[in-house]
């Protein structure tokens, strides 16, 4: 359960700060909701 959650959070950080010479993207409500839904889905799959 940790790897998908960590990947989701790290991808937001990489996009926000332009790490690894990636293009810079703002973190907005839409992207945060996508991350939360992905994390919730992973948690539901792990539970059932």
N, C-alpha and C positions, 0 to 999 in steps of 0.2 A: 504493500500500500504506500510505502514511503517514496519509491522511485517515481511514479507518475505525479504524485503531489509535488515533490521536489522539482521535477522537470518543469511543471507548470509555473511554479513560483520563480524558478531561475529564468525561464523564458521571458517572463514579464520584466525581470530585472535587467536582463541582457538587452531587451528592446528599449527599456526606459533610459539606460545609461549608455547605450551604443557600444557595449563591450565587444571585444574581438573584431573590431572594425565593422560591426554590423550597422545598418542604418538606424537612425534614432526614431523611435515612435513614442508618442505619449501614452500613458496608461489612463484609459478613460473608463467610465462605468461599464460600457459594453464588454470590454476585455476582462474586467474584474468579474463580471457576472459569468462570462464564459469559463473562467478559471474556477469559480465556485461551483458551477454545475458539473464540470469535469471532476473535481474533487469529490463532490457528493455522489456522482455516479460510481467512482472507484470505491468509495466507502460502502455503498449499497451492494456492489458486486462482492466485496470482501465479506460482508456480513451474511449474505445469503448464498 
